[in-house]
Amino acid sequence: QLGDGRVRGIAAFDNSYGQFSQYLYLGKIYPLERIHPRVYAKVTVGLIRGYKGEYKDKIPLNNLGVAPGIIPMLGYQGKYFNSEILLLGKAATLLTFGVRF
């Protein structure tokens, strides 16, 4: 996370078809203080790599083995933890939970 609400990073994961994949992204956090002071929205945009072979068409625009991605999220930041719900298109919804040390 950068100091002005921007985020950047890379996520490495096995996709739904057991293939090692990566998501290189930039994004922005938007506080939703009208809802609750600890609630926020986050949107990331980036490039997804790793959907190959018979599964290459499972993500749109993956003609060269790299596809654009947009991931909207809704999160809650507690004092020692945070949690986010990520909407991964029609494919999945992901719930994350993190602890600060």
HELIX and SHEET records of a PDB file:
HELIX    1   1 GLY A   53  LYS A   58  5                                   6    
SHEET    1   A 6 ARG A   6  ASP A  14  0                                        
SHEET    2   A 6 PHE A  20  PRO A  31 -1                                        
SHEET    3   A 6 VAL A  39  ARG A  49 -1                                        
SHEET    4   A 6 VAL A  66  GLN A  77 -1                                        
SHEET    5   A 6 PHE A  81  LEU A  88 -1                                        
SHEET    6   A 6 ALA A  92  VAL A  99 -1                                        
END                                                                             
